[in-house]
Amino acid sequence: MTDRPTSPRPLSAVRADLDALDADILALLSRRMDLVGEVAGYKRAHGVRIRDLERERTVLADRKARATVLGLPAGEIESIWRLLMLASRDRQAALRAELPLDDEPKTVAVIGGRGGMGQLLCRLFDDLGHRVLVADLGSALSADRAAASADVVVVSVPIAATEAVIDAVGPHVRADALLMDVTSIKAAPLAAMLRATEASGASVVGTHPMFGPGVHSFQGQRVVVCAGRGDAWLAWVRRVFSARGLVITDADPLQHDRAMALVQVLTHFQTQVLGLALARLGGPLEASLRFTSPAYLLELYVAARHFAQSPQLYGPIEMLNPSAADVTEAFERAASELGEIIRTRSQARFEAVFEEVRAFFGAFTDEALEQSGFLIDRLVELSAGR
């Protein structure tokens, strides 16, 4: 006689066990973060850098191997541990692991400190133990008073207002202090800062954080640094950014502006053309989402995120870049050529263009396939059931 199969437990009971197990996992993660704090203390005392790529590779290989033995998916376990290590690095940076024990706190005035980017900069400097002053429209502290009393003066205002603000606060910056900006174009603001501080000889550094105020972590975010005047303060800026986990790219201002014509102007222009075309084609967005591919959904997320933000931000980024006309005209020519190829159904010309662009990307295509595959897998997982 065949035994009857055991009846499964009620779903509510299984879910209760899962909730209890998740609570245990969270408690373990909290203990893990306590140990990360100990690591941060050791690194600060002994001058050890936060990021140790060899250690990270060893940890990932070990966790993937253990996952395989346990019958767990190695790829997903690797993703979890990469996030854990990111959180670990961010925690160490917040605990000032890369700042020397004898590092002297500065007084930092953020002009425009109530704006999105200004608030983020206030958090960055505050995390590192500096005294932060905020001057903005309607604040009790005026910009000139803040500039006169600070060791570091950071101009974080809309691009169109940047040079006027620099002209106003620059003469108030002390000779032994630093004036810096965070504008997305660099040649004109850097020249303005040098002119405004010429009498005092104050130090000047131009910077451009390659991220917006919505970032969740500074770890791995890139910032461009353009030297102006004063080696000691330049070294300080580099040390502060590095200590908070930022990746520094050194550039002269003209090189930066040419690069931003591609990284920002061309990219934003492409997104805006896509959004405008979709809006004017007239079909309801929800109808297309019923048939969405991961690539189309990713493009829509980027476009919708772009248009959810301020035209007062993006307009000047594109219009004031000295190379804007060159890249937008190149885009228009490429779009016109591809449009003609598709209209005339010329497969041979289509393949020739494909090969031209493939040759341009070269070995980067391998990295692109791997990384985009990872992103698409995560996107499909997050958007399941749409």
C-alpha positions as CSV (number, residue, x, y, z in Angstrom):
1,M,0.0,0.0,0.0
2,T,1.5,3.4,-1.1
3,D,1.8,6.0,1.6
4,R,-0.1,9.1,1.0
5,P,2.1,12.2,0.4
6,T,2.6,14.5,3.4
7,S,0.3,17.5,3.2
8,P,2.3,20.7,2.8
9,R,2.3,23.2,5.7
10,P,0.0,26.2,5.4
11,L,1.5,29.0,3.3
12,S,1.1,31.4,6.2
13,A,3.3,29.2,8.4
14,V,6.0,28.9,5.8
15,R,6.0,32.7,5.3
16,A,6.2,33.2,9.0
17,D,9.4,31.1,9.0
18,L,10.8,33.1,6.1
19,D,10.1,36.4,7.9
20,A,11.9,35.1,11.0
21,L,14.8,33.9,8.9
22,D,15.0,37.3,7.2
23,A,15.1,39.0,10.6
24,D,18.1,36.8,11.5
25,I,19.8,37.7,8.2
26,L,19.3,41.4,9.0
27,A,20.8,40.9,12.4
28,L,23.8,39.2,10.9
29,L,24.2,42.1,8.4
30,S,24.1,44.5,11.3
31,R,26.9,42.5,13.0
32,R,28.8,42.5,9.7
33,M,28.6,46.3,9.5
34,D,29.9,46.6,13.1
35,L,33.0,44.6,11.9
36,V,33.3,47.0,8.9
37,G,33.5,49.8,11.5
38,E,36.5,48.0,13.1
39,V,38.1,47.7,9.6
40,A,37.6,51.4,9.1
41,G,39.3,52.2,12.4
42,Y,42.3,50.0,11.6
43,K,42.6,51.5,8.1
44,R,42.5,55.1,9.4
45,A,45.1,54.4,12.1
46,H,47.4,52.7,9.7
47,G,46.9,54.8,6.5
48,V,45.3,51.9,4.5
49,R,43.1,52.7,1.5
50,I,39.5,51.7,1.7
51,R,39.3,49.8,-1.5
52,D,41.3,46.6,-1.9
53,L,40.5,45.1,-5.3
54,E,42.5,41.9,-4.6
55,R,40.6,41.3,-1.4
56,E,37.3,41.9,-3.2
57,R,38.2,39.4,-5.9
58,T,39.2,36.8,-3.3
59,V,35.9,37.3,-1.4
60,L,33.8,37.1,-4.5
61,A,35.5,33.9,-5.7
62,D,35.1,32.3,-2.3
63,R,31.4,33.3,-1.9
64,K,30.6,32.0,-5.4
65,A,32.4,28.7,-4.7
66,R,30.5,28.3,-1.4
67,A,27.2,29.1,-3.1
68,T,27.8,26.5,-5.7
69,V,28.5,23.8,-3.0
70,L,25.2,24.8,-1.3
71,G,23.3,24.6,-4.6
72,L,22.7,28.4,-4.7
73,P,23.0,30.4,-8.0
74,A,26.6,31.8,-8.1
75,G,25.7,34.8,-10.2
76,E,23.0,36.0,-7.9
77,I,25.1,35.5,-4.9
78,E,27.9,37.5,-6.5
79,S,25.5,40.3,-7.1
80,I,24.4,40.3,-3.4
81,W,28.0,40.3,-2.3
82,R,28.9,43.2,-4.6
83,L,26.2,45.2,-3.0
84,L,27.4,44.3,0.5
85,M,30.9,45.4,-0.4
86,L,29.6,48.6,-1.8
87,A,27.8,49.3,1.4
88,S,30.9,48.3,3.3
89,R,33.1,50.8,1.4
90,D,30.5,53.6,1.9
91,R,30.4,52.9,5.6
92,Q,34.2,53.0,5.8
93,A,34.2,56.3,3.9
94,A,31.5,57.8,6.2
95,L,33.8,56.8,9.2
96,R,36.6,58.8,7.5
97,A,38.8,55.7,7.0
98,E,41.0,57.5,4.5
99,L,41.4,60.7,6.3
100,P,44.6,61.0,8.4
101,L,44.0,61.1,12.2
102,D,45.6,64.6,12.3
103,D,43.6,66.0,9.4
104,E,42.4,69.5,10.3
105,P,38.7,70.3,9.8
106,K,38.0,73.2,7.6
107,T,35.1,75.7,7.4
108,V,33.4,75.1,4.0
109,A,30.9,77.6,2.7
110,V,28.5,76.2,0.0
111,I,27.0,79.0,-2.0
112,G,23.8,77.6,-3.2
113,G,23.7,75.1,-0.4
114,R,19.9,74.8,-0.4
115,G,19.8,73.4,-4.0
116,G,19.9,69.7,-4.7
117,M,23.6,69.6,-5.5
118,G,24.4,72.0,-2.8
119,Q,22.7,69.9,-0.2
120,L,24.7,66.8,-1.4
121,L,27.9,68.8,-1.1
122,C,27.0,69.9,2.4
123,R,26.5,66.2,3.3
124,L,29.8,65.2,1.7
125,F,31.9,67.8,3.6
126,D,29.9,67.3,6.9
127,D,30.5,63.5,6.7
128,L,34.2,64.2,6.6
129,G,34.1,66.4,9.7
130,H,34.2,69.8,8.2
131,R,32.1,72.8,9.4
132,V,29.6,73.7,6.7
133,L,28.1,77.1,6.1
134,V,25.1,77.5,3.8
135,A,24.4,80.7,1.8
136,D,21.5,80.8,-0.6
137,L,18.7,83.0,-1.7
138,G,16.8,84.0,1.4
139,S,19.3,82.6,3.9
140,A,20.3,84.5,6.9
141,L,24.0,84.2,5.9
142,S,24.9,86.3,2.8
143,A,27.2,84.8,0.2
144,D,29.9,87.5,0.7
145,R,29.9,87.0,4.5
146,A,30.1,83.3,4.0
147,A,33.0,83.6,1.5
148,A,34.9,85.9,3.8
149,S,34.7,83.6,6.8
150,A,35.4,80.2,5.1
151,D,38.5,78.3,4.3
152,V,36.8,76.7,1.3
153,V,34.1,78.5,-0.8
154,V,32.1,76.2,-3.1
155,V,29.9,77.8,-5.8
156,S,27.0,75.5,-6.5
157,V,24.4,77.5,-8.4
158,P,22.7,77.2,-11.8
159,I,25.1,77.4,-14.7
160,A,23.6,80.7,-16.0
161,A,24.2,82.4,-12.7
162,T,27.7,80.9,-12.0
163,E,29.9,83.6,-13.4
164,A,27.9,86.4,-11.7
165,V,28.1,84.6,-8.4
166,I,31.8,84.1,-8.8
167,D,32.3,87.8,-9.6
168,A,30.3,88.7,-6.4
169,V,32.0,86.3,-3.9
170,G,35.5,86.0,-5.4
171,P,36.9,89.3,-4.1
172,H,35.8,88.2,-0.5
173,V,37.7,84.9,-0.6
174,R,40.8,85.1,1.7
175,A,44.2,84.9,0.3
176,D,44.9,81.7,2.2
177,A,41.5,80.1,1.2
178,L,40.1,78.2,-1.8
179,L,37.5,79.1,-4.3
180,M,36.0,76.2,-6.3
181,D,32.9,75.4,-8.4
182,V,31.0,72.4,-9.5
183,T,29.7,73.6,-12.8
184,S,29.3,71.2,-15.8
185,I,31.3,73.4,-18.0
186,K,34.7,74.4,-16.9
187,A,36.6,76.8,-19.2
188,A,34.5,79.9,-18.5
189,P,33.9,79.4,-14.8
190,L,37.6,78.6,-14.1
191,A,38.7,81.7,-15.9
192,A,36.1,83.7,-14.0
193,M,37.4,82.4,-10.6
194,L,41.0,83.2,-11.5
195,R,39.9,86.8,-12.5
196,A,37.8,87.3,-9.4
197,T,40.6,86.2,-7.0
198,E,43.5,87.8,-8.9
199,A,44.0,90.6,-6.3
200,S,44.2,88.2,-3.3
201,G,45.9,85.3,-5.1
202,A,43.5,82.9,-3.4
203,S,43.6,79.3,-4.6
204,V,41.2,78.1,-7.3
205,V,40.1,74.7,-8.4
206,G,37.4,73.8,-10.9
207,T,35.4,70.6,-10.4
208,H,32.5,68.8,-12.0
209,P,30.8,65.9,-10.2
210,M,29.6,63.5,-12.9
211,F,26.5,62.6,-10.9
212,G,23.4,64.3,-9.7
213,P,21.9,65.0,-6.3
214,G,19.8,61.8,-6.4
215,V,22.8,59.4,-5.9
216,H,22.5,56.9,-3.1
217,S,26.2,56.5,-2.6
218,F,29.4,58.4,-3.4
219,Q,31.3,55.2,-3.9
220,G,32.7,54.9,-7.4
221,Q,31.1,58.1,-8.6
222,R,33.4,60.2,-10.8
223,V,34.4,63.8,-10.4
224,V,36.5,65.8,-12.8
225,V,39.1,68.1,-11.3
226,C,40.7,71.1,-13.2
227,A,43.7,72.8,-11.6
228,G,43.6,76.5,-11.4
229,R,45.9,78.1,-8.8
230,G,47.5,76.7,-5.6
231,D,49.0,73.2,-5.4
232,A,48.3,72.7,-1.7
233,W,44.5,73.3,-2.0
234,L,44.4,71.2,-5.1
235,A,45.9,68.3,-3.2
236,W,43.4,68.9,-0.4
237,V,40.5,68.7,-2.8
238,R,41.8,65.5,-4.3
239,R,42.3,64.0,-0.8
240,V,38.8,64.9,0.3
241,F,37.1,63.5,-2.8
242,S,39.1,60.3,-2.7
243,A,38.4,59.8,1.0
244,R,34.6,59.9,0.3
245,G,35.0,57.2,-2.4
246,L,34.9,59.4,-5.5
247,V,37.0,58.5,-8.6
248,I,39.0,61.5,-9.8
249,T,39.6,62.4,-13.4
250,D,42.2,65.2,-13.9
251,A,41.6,67.4,-17.0
252,D,42.3,70.9,-18.3
253,P,39.1,72.9,-18.8
254,L,39.1,72.8,-22.6
255,Q,39.6,69.1,-22.6
256,H,36.7,68.7,-20.1
257,D,34.3,70.8,-22.2
258,R,35.1,68.9,-25.3
259,A,34.5,65.6,-23.5
260,M,31.2,66.9,-22.0
261,A,30.0,67.7,-25.5
262,L,29.9,63.9,-26.0
263,V,29.1,62.7,-22.5
264,Q,26.4,65.2,-21.8
265,V,25.3,67.2,-24.8
266,L,25.1,64.4,-27.3
267,T,23.6,62.0,-24.8
268,H,21.0,64.4,-23.6
269,F,20.2,65.5,-27.1
270,Q,19.6,61.8,-28.1
271,T,17.3,61.3,-25.2
272,Q,15.4,64.4,-25.9
273,V,14.9,63.5,-29.6
274,L,13.6,60.1,-28.5
275,G,11.2,61.6,-26.0
276,L,10.0,64.2,-28.4
277,A,9.4,61.7,-31.2
278,L,7.5,59.4,-28.9
279,A,5.3,62.2,-27.6
280,R,4.5,63.4,-31.2
281,L,3.8,60.0,-32.6
282,G,0.7,60.1,-30.6
283,G,0.4,56.5,-29.4
284,P,-0.4,56.0,-25.7
285,L,2.6,55.0,-23.7
286,E,0.8,52.2,-21.9
287,A,-0.1,50.5,-25.1
288,S,3.6,50.2,-26.1
289,L,4.5,48.9,-22.6
290,R,2.3,45.9,-23.2
291,F,4.8,44.8,-25.8
292,T,8.0,46.1,-24.2
293,S,11.4,44.5,-24.6
294,P,14.0,45.0,-21.9
295,A,15.9,47.3,-24.1
296,Y,12.9,49.5,-24.9
297,L,11.9,49.7,-21.3
298,L,15.5,50.7,-20.3
299,E,15.4,53.5,-22.9
300,L,12.0,54.6,-21.6
301,Y,13.3,54.7,-18.1
302,V,16.2,56.9,-19.1
303,A,14.0,59.2,-21.1
304,A,11.3,59.5,-18.5
305,R,13.9,60.2,-15.8
306,H,15.4,62.9,-18.0
307,F,12.1,64.7,-18.6
308,A,11.1,64.4,-14.9
309,Q,13.9,66.9,-14.1
310,S,14.3,70.6,-14.8
311,P,14.7,72.1,-18.3
312,Q,16.5,75.0,-16.5
313,L,19.2,72.4,-15.6
314,Y,19.6,70.7,-19.0
315,G,19.1,73.7,-21.3
316,P,22.3,75.6,-20.1
317,I,24.3,72.3,-20.0
318,E,23.7,71.8,-23.7
319,M,23.4,75.4,-25.0
320,L,26.4,76.8,-23.2
321,N,28.8,74.1,-24.1
322,P,31.2,75.6,-26.8
323,S,31.0,72.3,-28.8
324,A,27.3,71.9,-28.7
325,A,26.7,72.8,-32.3
326,D,29.3,70.3,-33.6
327,V,27.8,67.3,-31.8
328,T,24.2,68.1,-32.5
329,E,24.9,68.6,-36.2
330,A,26.8,65.3,-36.2
331,F,23.7,63.6,-34.7
332,E,21.4,65.2,-37.2
333,R,23.6,64.0,-40.1
334,A,23.8,60.5,-38.7
335,A,20.1,60.4,-38.2
336,S,19.4,61.6,-41.7
337,E,21.8,59.0,-43.2
338,L,20.2,56.1,-41.2
339,G,16.8,57.4,-42.0
340,E,17.5,57.3,-45.8
341,I,19.1,53.8,-45.5
342,I,15.9,52.5,-43.8
343,R,13.6,54.2,-46.2
344,T,15.4,52.9,-49.3
345,R,15.8,49.4,-47.7
346,S,19.5,49.3,-48.5
347,Q,20.7,46.3,-46.5
348,A,24.2,46.7,-47.9
349,R,24.5,50.3,-46.6
350,F,22.9,49.2,-43.3
351,E,25.6,46.5,-42.9
352,A,28.4,48.9,-43.8
353,V,27.2,51.4,-41.1
354,F,27.0,48.5,-38.6
355,E,30.5,47.5,-39.3
356,E,31.8,51.1,-39.1
357,V,30.3,51.5,-35.7
358,R,31.3,48.0,-34.5
359,A,34.9,48.8,-35.4
360,F,34.7,52.1,-33.4
361,F,33.6,50.3,-30.3
362,G,36.1,47.5,-30.7
363,A,36.8,45.4,-27.6
364,F,34.4,47.5,-25.6
365,T,31.6,45.5,-27.1
366,D,32.6,42.5,-24.9
367,E,32.3,44.5,-21.8
368,A,29.0,46.1,-23.1
369,L,27.5,42.7,-23.7
370,E,28.4,41.5,-20.2
371,Q,27.4,44.6,-18.3
372,S,24.2,45.3,-20.2
373,G,23.2,41.7,-19.8
374,F,23.5,42.0,-16.1
375,L,21.4,45.3,-16.1
376,I,18.8,43.7,-18.3
377,D,18.4,40.7,-16.0
378,R,18.0,43.0,-13.0
379,L,15.5,45.2,-15.0
380,V,13.4,42.2,-16.0
381,E,13.4,41.0,-12.4
382,L,12.3,44.5,-11.1
383,S,9.7,45.0,-13.7
384,A,8.1,41.5,-13.7
385,G,4.4,41.7,-13.6
386,R,4.1,45.1,-15.2
